[in-house]
Amino acid sequence: MSELLELNGLTKAYPGVVANDDVSFSIARGGIHALLGENGAGKSTLVKTVYGLVKPDAGTMRLNGSDYAPADPRAARASGVAMVFQHFSLFEALSVAENVGLGMENPPGPRDLGRRIWEVSHAYGLPLDPERRVGGLSAGERQRVEIVRCLLQDPKLLIMDEPTSVLTPQEVEVLFATLRKLAREGTSILYISHKLEEIRALCDAATILRGGRVVGECDPREVSAGELAERMVGETLTAPKSRNASVGDVVLDVAKLNLPPVSKFGAALRDVSISVRAGEVLGIGGVAGNGQDELLTALSGERLAPAGTIRLEGTDISRARPTARRRAGLLCAPEERLGHAAAPDMSLTENAALTGTVRKRLTRNGFLDWRRTRDFAQEVIDAFDVRTPGPQAAARSLSGGNLQKFVIGREVLQGPRVLVVNQPTWGVDAAAAAAIRQALMDLASQGAGIVVISQDLEELMEISDRFAALNEGRLSASVPTADLTMERIGLMLGGAHDLEAADA
């Protein structure tokens, strides 16, 4: 295969950090090329350069044999480069056709556009109804809209950033079939993902970044996922240690919980029941938008459910607010790191106080004890290997993986009786993900009940004792993870609740 895109010596520096340092590699025409690296390795800066969002300080690019230096994304699209971002850029109140048209430079008339969406989406196994409103689509269907919008522009290079993070296993298979068809037709694909087994299954080449530099290239089909991870972080990774799986009494008992959606397009909780024992990890899977945010806010006390009961070690806390629930031992870590789990412009010391004041006794005579609070923040930094100048650093200055380690560590070190976490390793690299998963398992070994809400099925299978699926606000009965196959999990995520066994 000839080369479609060639990168030569790309360098981009920001104050205090070199994001890309003399990066050179090429992508074959019709190849599916993985770009790997831990958080902060320089992947985002590099793909933004290719897509025209960032101008490099040095280096050149060649596309299809010609010099390539896009001034902006419009110029990149005109040259045949398209990108599907990790976070969708769709208007929920508009139709599929209207959203697609907004992303095109010169869209055809509404009738022709609708016909083209129908034809292209069905031709590539991603069927869409052009007239449906995006707010009523599943996460997988929304991703189809983004992909079809790109395909209508006949791209030579398609960049995909964490494309499977919101998909069921069946939807992943459909996506991979689509990408392989595109590659056979000559489209090159630059694929970014932290899911290394997916990389091995899909990609025929990989470039590995570390600290902004290229540290290796390989055929991912010929190496193990563990070896890929070790090349990314530059050290040997160990799998989470096994733990004492013995369980005790029920510590969290939720019965017939109902809650309206948090937004117009959210999912209402409907008769959700959960039972978690001391020393047990319950994994809850589900495609984004099926009630995950609602479940966490209901358990944390941020929103009081109008129906249903929540009992913590036998005590009814259904009407208790977040501070009272924390005092009793129910702690939660939400999905959104910046803005919900942590205040971006506040220091790590201040963020430690936001949730740790009660259980870590950070006040004295009604005032915050800054020394004790700094010590607590430093304890989290040391115990969870948070890479930061110190507790005085602002939360927004940390990489996603390091901030997530701080957020999880802040809750774990408070010794909860029950810890509920939503997307604990969302978008973090292999080393940080391994550390977070180990911390959750260690906490369970100490007798806490753990609820992990995640779209990462491999993660749930690795650390959970039981699994339940959340679909359109309904939670299935839980099933021992040892009894599950990926096919059965996919059916559960799609709402086939008649397949599950009763709670063990």
C-alpha positions in Angstrom: 0.0 0.0 0.0 1.2 3.5 -0.8 1.3 6.2 1.8 -1.6 8.6 2.1 -0.4 10.9 5.0 3.2 11.5 5.9 4.1 13.4 9.1 7.7 14.7 9.3 9.2 16.2 12.4 6.0 17.7 13.8 6.7 19.7 16.9 4.3 21.7 19.1 5.1 23.4 22.4 3.0 25.1 25.0 4.2 27.0 28.0 6.0 24.5 30.2 5.4 21.4 28.0 6.4 20.1 24.6 3.2 18.3 23.4 4.7 16.9 20.2 8.4 16.5 19.8 9.7 15.7 16.3 6.9 13.3 15.5 7.3 11.4 12.2 5.3 8.5 10.8 3.1 7.7 7.9 -0.4 6.2 7.3 -0.9 3.8 4.5 -3.7 4.3 1.9 -6.5 2.0 3.0 -4.8 1.2 6.3 -6.3 1.3 9.8 -3.6 2.9 11.9 -3.7 3.1 15.7 -2.3 6.1 17.6 -1.5 4.9 21.1 -0.2 6.6 24.2 -1.1 7.3 27.8 -2.8 10.6 28.9 -0.6 13.5 28.1 1.4 11.6 25.5 0.5 14.1 22.8 -2.2 12.2 20.8 -4.8 15.0 21.0 -2.4 17.7 19.9 -1.2 15.6 17.0 -4.7 14.8 15.6 -5.7 18.4 16.1 -2.7 19.3 13.9 -3.8 16.9 11.2 -7.4 18.3 11.4 -6.3 21.9 11.2 -7.2 22.9 14.8 -3.5 23.4 15.8 -0.7 24.9 13.9 2.7 23.1 14.5 5.8 25.1 15.5 7.9 23.0 13.2 7.6 20.1 10.8 5.7 19.3 7.6 2.8 17.1 6.4 2.1 15.6 3.0 -1.3 14.3 2.0 -1.8 12.2 -1.1 1.6 13.2 -2.3 1.1 17.0 -1.9 2.1 19.4 0.8 -0.6 19.7 3.4 -0.9 22.5 6.0 -4.6 23.1 6.8 -5.3 26.5 8.2 -8.5 25.3 9.9 -10.9 22.3 9.9 -12.7 23.6 6.9 -9.5 23.4 4.9 -8.8 19.9 6.3 -12.3 18.7 5.2 -11.8 20.2 1.8 -8.6 18.2 1.5 -10.4 15.0 2.4 -9.7 14.7 6.1 -12.7 14.1 8.4 -12.8 13.5 12.2 -15.3 11.9 14.6 -14.7 13.3 18.0 -15.1 11.4 21.3 -17.7 13.9 22.5 -20.5 14.3 20.0 -21.3 17.8 18.5 -25.0 17.3 17.8 -28.0 19.5 18.4 -30.6 17.3 20.2 -33.6 19.4 19.2 -32.8 19.0 15.5 -33.3 16.1 13.1 -30.6 13.8 11.8 -30.7 15.5 8.4 -30.5 19.0 10.0 -27.5 18.0 12.0 -25.8 16.4 9.1 -26.4 19.5 6.9 -24.9 21.8 9.6 -21.7 19.9 9.4 -21.3 20.1 5.6 -19.8 23.0 3.7 -22.4 22.9 0.8 -25.2 20.6 1.8 -27.8 19.6 -0.9 -31.4 20.5 -0.6 -33.4 18.8 2.2 -34.9 16.1 0.0 -31.6 15.2 -1.7 -29.8 15.3 1.7 -32.4 12.9 3.3 -32.0 10.5 0.3 -28.2 10.6 0.5 -28.3 10.0 4.3 -30.6 7.0 3.8 -28.5 5.5 1.0 -25.1 6.0 2.6 -26.1 4.9 6.1 -27.7 1.7 4.8 -24.8 1.0 2.4 -22.3 1.0 5.3 -24.5 -0.9 7.7 -25.3 2.2 9.8 -29.0 2.7 9.0 -30.5 6.1 10.0 -33.9 7.7 9.6 -33.1 11.3 8.3 -36.3 12.7 9.9 -35.7 11.4 13.5 -34.9 13.9 16.2 -31.4 13.4 17.6 -32.6 13.8 21.2 -34.5 10.5 20.8 -31.5 8.5 19.5 -29.3 6.1 21.5 -25.6 6.9 21.9 -24.8 4.4 19.2 -27.2 6.0 16.8 -25.8 9.4 17.5 -22.3 8.1 16.6 -23.8 6.9 13.3 -24.9 10.5 12.6 -21.3 11.7 13.1 -19.9 9.0 10.9 -22.4 9.4 8.1 -21.9 13.2 8.2 -18.2 12.4 7.5 -18.9 9.8 4.9 -21.0 12.1 2.8 -17.9 14.2 2.3 -16.1 11.2 0.8 -13.0 11.4 3.1 -9.6 10.1 2.2 -8.6 10.0 5.9 -11.1 9.4 8.8 -9.9 10.2 12.3 -11.8 8.4 15.1 -11.2 9.3 18.8 -12.4 6.7 21.3 -15.2 5.6 19.0 -16.4 2.6 21.0 -16.7 4.1 24.5 -20.5 4.4 24.2 -21.3 1.3 22.2 -22.6 -2.2 23.1 -20.6 -5.2 21.9 -23.0 -5.7 19.0 -22.7 -2.0 18.0 -18.9 -2.4 18.2 -19.0 -5.3 15.7 -21.2 -3.2 13.3 -18.7 -0.2 13.6 -15.7 -2.5 12.9 -17.4 -4.0 9.9 -18.0 -0.5 8.6 -14.4 0.6 9.1 -13.1 -2.5 7.4 -15.3 -1.8 4.4 -14.1 1.8 4.2 -10.5 0.5 4.4 -11.1 -2.0 1.6 -12.5 0.9 -0.5 -9.3 2.9 0.0 -10.1 5.2 2.9 -7.4 5.4 5.6 -8.4 5.5 9.2 -6.5 6.9 12.2 -7.9 5.2 15.3 -7.4 6.4 18.9 -8.5 4.1 21.7 -7.4 3.0 25.2 -9.1 -0.4 24.5 -6.0 -2.4 23.4 -7.8 -5.6 22.6 -9.9 -3.6 20.1 -6.7 -2.2 18.6 -5.4 -5.7 18.1 -8.6 -6.9 16.5 -9.0 -3.9 14.1 -5.8 -2.2 13.3 -3.0 -3.2 11.0 -0.4 -0.7 12.2 0.3 1.3 15.3 2.4 4.3 16.4 3.1 4.7 20.1 3.7 8.1 21.7 5.2 8.7 25.1 6.0 12.2 26.4 5.3 13.7 23.0 7.7 11.5 21.1 7.4 8.5 18.9 8.8 5.5 21.0 7.8 2.7 18.7 5.8 1.3 15.8 4.4 -2.2 15.4 1.7 -4.4 13.9 -0.7 -4.7 16.9 -1.9 -8.0 15.7 1.5 -9.5 16.4 1.9 -8.3 20.1 -0.2 -8.7 23.2 -2.3 -6.0 24.8 0.0 -6.2 27.8 3.0 -5.5 25.7 1.3 -2.6 24.0 0.4 -1.1 27.4 4.0 -1.5 28.6 5.3 0.3 25.5 2.9 3.1 26.1 3.9 3.8 29.7 7.6 2.6 29.5 7.3 0.2 32.5 6.0 -3.2 33.3 2.3 -3.3 34.2 0.8 -5.7 36.7 -2.7 -7.0 36.5 -5.0 -6.2 39.5 -4.2 -8.5 42.4 -6.9 -11.0 43.3 -8.8 -10.2 46.4 -10.7 -12.0 49.2 -14.0 -12.6 47.5 -15.9 -13.4 50.8 -18.9 -11.1 51.3 -20.7 -10.0 54.4 -24.1 -8.5 55.2 -26.0 -6.2 52.9 -24.7 -2.7 53.2 -26.7 -1.0 50.5 -30.3 -1.9 49.8 -32.2 0.1 47.2 -35.9 -0.7 46.4 -38.1 0.5 43.6 -36.3 3.8 43.1 -38.0 6.2 40.7 -36.5 9.5 39.5 -37.3 11.9 36.6 -34.6 12.5 34.0 -31.9 15.1 34.8 -32.5 16.7 31.4 -35.1 16.7 28.7 -33.3 13.9 26.8 -32.3 11.9 29.8 -33.8 8.6 31.1 -36.1 8.4 34.1 -35.3 5.7 36.7 -38.0 3.2 36.8 -38.3 0.8 39.8 -34.6 0.4 40.2 -33.6 -2.1 42.9 -30.0 -2.8 44.1 -28.5 -5.0 46.8 -24.8 -4.8 47.6 -23.0 -6.7 50.3 -19.9 -5.8 52.2 -16.8 -6.8 50.3 -18.7 -7.1 47.0 -18.3 -5.2 43.7 -21.5 -4.7 41.7 -20.8 -3.7 38.1 -23.6 -1.8 36.3 -23.2 -1.5 32.5 -25.2 0.5 30.0 -24.8 2.7 27.0 -24.6 6.4 27.8 -27.9 8.1 28.4 -29.8 5.2 29.9 -30.0 6.6 33.4 -26.4 6.5 34.7 -26.4 10.1 35.8 -29.8 9.8 37.3 -28.8 6.7 39.3 -25.7 8.4 40.8 -27.5 11.6 41.7 -30.2 9.6 43.4 -27.7 7.5 45.4 -25.6 10.6 46.3 -28.5 12.6 47.6 -28.1 15.4 45.0 -31.6 14.7 44.0 -34.2 13.0 46.2 -36.2 10.3 44.6 -40.0 10.8 44.8 -40.5 7.1 45.2 -38.5 4.2 46.5 -36.2 3.6 49.5 -32.4 3.7 50.0 -31.1 1.9 53.1 -27.5 2.0 54.3 -26.7 -0.8 56.7 -30.3 -1.0 57.5 -30.9 2.7 58.1 -33.3 4.5 55.8 -31.4 7.4 54.2 -33.9 8.1 51.4 -34.6 11.7 52.5 -31.0 12.4 53.6 -29.0 15.1 51.7 -25.4 14.4 50.4 -23.6 15.6 53.6 -25.7 13.4 55.8 -25.1 10.4 53.5 -21.4 11.0 53.5 -21.4 11.1 57.3 -23.2 7.8 57.3 -20.7 6.2 54.9 -22.2 6.4 51.4 -19.8 8.2 49.1 -20.0 8.9 45.4 -17.6 9.9 42.5 -19.4 11.2 39.4 -18.5 10.8 35.8 -17.7 14.5 35.0 -14.3 15.2 36.6 -14.2 19.0 36.0 -17.2 20.8 37.2 -18.9 18.0 39.2 -16.2 15.9 40.9 -13.8 18.8 41.1 -13.9 22.6 40.8 -11.5 23.4 37.9 -10.0 26.7 39.3 -9.8 25.5 42.9 -6.6 24.0 44.3 -6.3 20.3 45.1 -6.4 21.3 48.8 -9.7 23.1 48.3 -11.1 20.2 46.3 -10.1 17.8 49.1 -12.2 19.9 51.4 -15.2 19.8 49.1 -16.1 16.2 50.0 -13.7 15.3 52.8 -14.6 17.8 55.5 -17.0 15.6 57.5 -15.3 12.2 57.4 -11.7 13.5 57.6 -12.6 16.1 60.3 -11.1 19.0 58.5 -12.7 21.7 60.5 -11.9 23.2 63.9 -14.3 25.4 65.9 -16.4 25.8 62.8 -13.5 26.9 60.5 -11.6 24.9 57.9 -8.3 23.6 59.3 -6.0 24.4 56.3 -3.1 22.4 57.6 -5.1 19.2 58.0 -6.8 19.8 54.6 -3.4 20.2 52.9 -2.2 17.1 54.6 -5.2 15.2 53.4 -4.7 16.4 49.8 -1.0 15.4 50.0 -2.0 12.0 51.4 -4.2 11.4 48.3 -1.4 12.6 46.0 1.2 10.3 47.6 -1.1 7.2 47.9 -2.4 7.4 44.3 0.7 8.6 42.6 -1.0 11.8 41.3 1.5 13.6 39.1 1.3 17.3 40.2 3.6 20.0 41.6 1.7 19.7 44.9 -1.6 20.3 46.7 -1.6 24.0 45.7 -2.0 23.1 42.0 -5.4 23.9 40.4 -7.5 20.9 39.4 -7.6 22.0 35.8 -3.8 21.9 35.6 -3.8 18.1 36.0 -4.1 15.6 33.1 -7.4 13.7 32.9 -5.9 10.5 34.3 -4.1 12.3 37.2 -7.2 14.2 38.2 -9.3 11.0 38.1 -6.8 9.3 40.4 -7.1 12.3 42.8 -10.9 12.2 42.7 -11.1 8.4 43.3 -8.3 8.6 45.9 -10.1 11.4 47.8 -13.2 9.2 48.2 -11.3 5.9 48.9 -9.2 7.4 51.7 -12.3 8.5 53.6 -13.1 4.9 54.3 -16.6 4.6 52.9 -19.0 1.8 53.8 -20.3 2.1 50.2 -18.6 3.8 47.3 -20.5 4.5 44.1 -18.4 5.5 41.1 -19.5 6.4 37.6 -17.0 5.8 34.8 -14.0 5.4 37.1 -11.4 5.1 34.2 -13.1 7.1 31.5 -10.5 8.3 29.0 -7.5 7.5 31.3 -4.4 5.6 30.2 -3.6 1.9 31.0 -1.4 2.7 34.0 -3.9 5.1 35.7 -6.8 2.7 34.9 -4.9 -0.2 36.5 -4.2 1.9 39.6 -7.8 3.0 40.0 -9.2 -0.6 39.5 -6.8 -1.9 42.1 -7.8 0.7 44.6 -11.5 -0.2 44.2 -10.7 -3.9 44.6 -8.6 -3.2 47.7 -11.4 -1.2 49.2 -13.8 -4.1 48.6 -11.3 -6.4 50.3 -11.4 -4.1 53.4 -15.2 -4.7 53.6 -16.8 -1.9 51.7 -19.5 -2.4 49.2 -18.6 -1.0 45.7 -21.0 0.0 42.9 -19.1 0.6 39.6 -21.2 2.2 36.8 -19.2 1.9 33.6 -19.5 1.6 29.8 -16.2 -0.3 29.8 -17.3 -3.9 29.8 -13.8 -5.3 30.1 -13.4 -3.2 33.2 -16.6 -4.5 34.7 -15.7 -8.1 33.9 -12.3 -7.7 35.5 -13.3 -6.3 38.9 -17.0 -7.1 39.4 -18.5 -10.0 41.3 -21.9 -9.4 39.8 -23.2 -7.5 36.8 -26.5 -5.7 36.0 -27.5 -3.8 32.9 -29.2 -0.4 32.8 -31.5 0.2 29.9 -33.9 3.1 29.5 -33.9 3.7 33.2 -34.6 0.1 34.2 -32.0 -2.1 35.9 -31.9 -5.8 35.2 -31.4 -8.4 37.8 -27.8 -9.0 38.7 -25.9 -12.0 37.3 -22.5 -13.4 38.6 -19.9 -12.2 36.2 -18.4 -15.7 36.0 -21.6 -16.9 34.2 -21.6 -14.2 31.5 -20.5 -14.1 27.9 -20.0 -10.9 25.9 -23.0 -11.9 23.7 -25.3 -12.2 26.7 -24.0 -8.9 28.1 -24.8 -7.2 24.8 -28.3 -8.5 24.9 -28.8 -7.3 28.5 -27.5 -3.9 27.6 -30.1 -3.8 24.7 -32.9 -4.5 27.1 -33.4 -8.3 26.8 -34.1 -8.6 30.5 -35.8 -11.9 30.2 -32.4 -13.5 29.8 -31.2 -12.8 33.3 -31.2 -14.9 36.3 -32.5 -13.7 39.6 -30.2 -12.1 42.1 -27.8 -14.5 43.7 
